[in-house]
Structures are given as C-alpha cells and as structure tokens.
Amino acid sequence: CCPLPQPAEADAEAAEEPGSWEETFKTHTDSKPNGPTSVGLDFSLPGFEHVYGIPEHADSLRLRTTEGGDPYRLYNLDVFQYELYNPMALYGSVPLLLAHSARSTLGIFWLNAAETWVDVSSNTAGKTLFGKLLDYMQGGGETPQTDVRWMSESGVIDVFLLLGPTPAAVAGQYAALTGTQALPPLFALGYHQSRWNYHDEEDVAAVERGFEEHAIPCDVLWLDIEHADGKRYFTWDPSKFPQPRAMLERLAAKKRKMVSIVDPHIKVDSAYRVHSELRARGFYVKTKDGGDYEGWCWPGEGAEG
C-alpha cells in the first residue's frame, strides 16, 4: 500500500509525538533536552529456561514472559493497593537479572539509573511440562532459550555479565561491583511491629502490653508520620507524645527499641529549624535551574533533602 518511512522521516515523526520533548504529571513538567532518545540491548540466553530478579514487582519468583503485554518496569513508585502479578513498577528498582539452569547460573547487571523496561521472551513459553517431556523423549525440540531486552530512556549502555557459574558465585561477583552491606545490629534481626499509625503514647503502651499478654517476642516498635508535630520530621507532637524520653526508657527497660520514621520530604516552613538550616546550607535536591526541588506530600509543600 504505502512505502515505509525512511529512517530520517521516521525520526522526524517520532520527534513530533506528544511527550517527545517533555512530560507532564499533574502540576510538574519534566523536560527532555535531547528529545525522544533511548538506549537498549538484547541478550539471548541459550540453555536457560528460567530467569529471576529485577525486583521489586508483585509477581511470581520466576519472571514470566512479557510477550503481548507490558514489559517489567524499573521506576521507583509508592503505589497504594498495587496489583498482583503485574509488571508495574513499585517501591525499588534493582537492575539485576539472574538466569539459572541445572548446569549453571549467570547474571546481567544493567547499570543505568534512568527509567528502564525489561522484556522477557522464551521459546518454551506456553508449553506444558508434558509437552516438554514429549520433546525430550522424541529426541527433538528446540534447546530452551530465554531472550531479554533492556531499554532505558537515557544514559549510556553500561552492563556487566556475571558468569557464575553458581548462584553463590554470581552473588559474590555482584557484591564485588557494588560493595557489601554492613552487618545489621542484632536487634534488627528480631520481630518489628510497624503500621500506620499509633495515635499517641497510650496507643503504643497498649500495643506493647498485647505482646506481653500473648507472650509474643518483639524487639522493635515503629512510629509512622503521625508522631511528629505537624508532620515536621525530627519532632514530637506535644499533645500526643508529651513524654517521648520516658516512653523510650520504658521500652528500653524491656530490651525493646523504637524507630521513628523520617521521610526525605521536609516541610517548607520558615519557623521549622530543620528546613531553615537545610535551605541556608544548600542541602536540598536542586532542579535543573538550580532552585530547591519542591513537591507535595504528607507535610503539604515539601522540599527534598
């Protein structure tokens, strides 16, 4: 019917698509100085039928094929009531994929902090266990192979292949690249009670009594944002938590600890010492124009520290 557009024509058409040079979400507009650019790379993994990793997604341990649907998305989001068995992005992004078989294990570490999509396809997708067994008995069938496509909206291709050949070796090679985590304090390995939200000191005491009455071990109690004075982090609500030191001492007497939440968005309030000091010393995250990056969250208008 019609001739296919030449590469230059296709590029020109893509540059005119909505969202090519900027994207808007609610009141925030994010510009794209280089236009509709991206980087990507395909990997073929012959002999590997099972791949894992690229957390966090509310999905099965083994990554499913994404043919005919959305790729797995790597983009940090705080999603309330997220969907199960969905490749949508969630709280964290770790661009590490593991391929495992009975003979060996390898890893792909895609070092790119931009929004990233990962497509997974397999030549054994849709085949039942019986069908695979029949292929094996007949001495035919394809060698299992998984193909993985990585796509990032910006940056450069910087990828590490971790050749294993065991899961422990892959973990060691990954740790050699990124560094290892410090050993946690002993109390951090115990049971933590965390929820939104304990309303006041009496509420905390009632929860602790419940653990005592039911003989349930508990090492740490967590407080969410309502403990703070007007959601100003590093403060205490004077009416709900008038004696925080005494509350902490009661917990410590029973060898328990407390964690109070501190989020990175600091309330914009000239009377708030933490905000005033961060702004004066230039510690806030900056926009491309050099100003303080501000958004809207639990405290209302907040700047990102």
Secondary structure in CASP SS format (residue, H / E / C, confidence):
PFRMAT SS
TARGET T0000
AUTHOR 0000-0000-0000
METHOD secondary structure of the structure
MODEL  1
C C 1.00
C C 1.00
P C 1.00
L C 1.00
P C 1.00
Q C 1.00
P H 1.00
A H 1.00
E H 1.00
A H 1.00
D H 1.00
A H 1.00
E H 1.00
A H 1.00
A H 1.00
E C 1.00
E C 1.00
P C 1.00
G C 1.00
S C 1.00
W C 1.00
E E 1.00
E E 1.00
T E 1.00
F E 1.00
K C 1.00
T C 1.00
H E 1.00
T E 1.00
D E 1.00
S E 1.00
K C 1.00
P C 1.00
N C 1.00
G C 1.00
P C 1.00
T C 1.00
S C 1.00
V E 1.00
G E 1.00
L E 1.00
D E 1.00
F E 1.00
S E 1.00
L E 1.00
P E 1.00
G C 1.00
F C 1.00
E C 1.00
H E 1.00
V E 1.00
Y E 1.00
G E 1.00
I C 1.00
P C 1.00
E C 1.00
H C 1.00
A C 1.00
D C 1.00
S C 1.00
L C 1.00
R E 1.00
L C 1.00
R C 1.00
T C 1.00
T C 1.00
E C 1.00
G C 1.00
G C 1.00
D C 1.00
P C 1.00
Y E 1.00
R E 1.00
L E 1.00
Y C 1.00
N C 1.00
L C 1.00
D C 1.00
V C 1.00
F C 1.00
Q C 1.00
Y C 1.00
E C 1.00
L C 1.00
Y C 1.00
N C 1.00
P C 1.00
M C 1.00
A C 1.00
L C 1.00
Y C 1.00
G C 1.00
S C 1.00
V C 1.00
P C 1.00
L E 1.00
L E 1.00
L E 1.00
A E 1.00
H E 1.00
S C 1.00
A C 1.00
R C 1.00
S C 1.00
T E 1.00
L E 1.00
G E 1.00
I E 1.00
F E 1.00
W E 1.00
L C 1.00
N C 1.00
A C 1.00
A C 1.00
E C 1.00
T E 1.00
W E 1.00
V E 1.00
D E 1.00
V E 1.00
S E 1.00
S E 1.00
N C 1.00
T C 1.00
A C 1.00
G C 1.00
K C 1.00
T C 1.00
L H 1.00
F H 1.00
G H 1.00
K H 1.00
L H 1.00
L H 1.00
D H 1.00
Y H 1.00
M H 1.00
Q C 1.00
G C 1.00
G C 1.00
G C 1.00
E C 1.00
T C 1.00
P C 1.00
Q E 1.00
T E 1.00
D E 1.00
V E 1.00
R E 1.00
W E 1.00
M E 1.00
S E 1.00
E C 1.00
S C 1.00
G C 1.00
V C 1.00
I C 1.00
D C 1.00
V E 1.00
F E 1.00
L E 1.00
L E 1.00
L C 1.00
G C 1.00
P C 1.00
T C 1.00
P H 1.00
A H 1.00
A H 1.00
V H 1.00
A H 1.00
G H 1.00
Q H 1.00
Y H 1.00
A H 1.00
A H 1.00
L H 1.00
T H 1.00
G C 1.00
T C 1.00
Q C 1.00
A C 1.00
L C 1.00
P C 1.00
P C 1.00
L H 1.00
F H 1.00
A H 1.00
L H 1.00
G C 1.00
Y C 1.00
H E 1.00
Q E 1.00
S C 1.00
R C 1.00
W C 1.00
N C 1.00
Y C 1.00
H C 1.00
D C 1.00
E H 1.00
E H 1.00
D H 1.00
V H 1.00
A H 1.00
A H 1.00
V H 1.00
E H 1.00
R H 1.00
G H 1.00
F H 1.00
E H 1.00
E H 1.00
H C 1.00
A C 1.00
I C 1.00
P C 1.00
C C 1.00
D C 1.00
V E 1.00
L E 1.00
W E 1.00
L E 1.00
D C 1.00
I H 1.00
E H 1.00
H H 1.00
A C 1.00
D E 1.00
G C 1.00
K C 1.00
R E 1.00
Y C 1.00
F C 1.00
T C 1.00
W C 1.00
D C 1.00
P C 1.00
S C 1.00
K C 1.00
F C 1.00
P C 1.00
Q C 1.00
P H 1.00
R H 1.00
A H 1.00
M H 1.00
L H 1.00
E H 1.00
R H 1.00
L H 1.00
A H 1.00
A H 1.00
K C 1.00
K C 1.00
R C 1.00
K E 1.00
M E 1.00
V E 1.00
S E 1.00
I C 1.00
V C 1.00
D C 1.00
P C 1.00
H E 1.00
I E 1.00
K E 1.00
V C 1.00
D C 1.00
S C 1.00
A C 1.00
Y C 1.00
R H 1.00
V H 1.00
H H 1.00
S H 1.00
E H 1.00
L H 1.00
R H 1.00
A H 1.00
R C 1.00
G C 1.00
F C 1.00
Y C 1.00
V C 1.00
K E 1.00
T C 1.00
K C 1.00
D C 1.00
G C 1.00
G C 1.00
D E 1.00
Y C 1.00
E E 1.00
G E 1.00
W E 1.00
C E 1.00
W C 1.00
P C 1.00
G E 1.00
E E 1.00
G E 1.00
A E 1.00
E E 1.00
G C 1.00
END
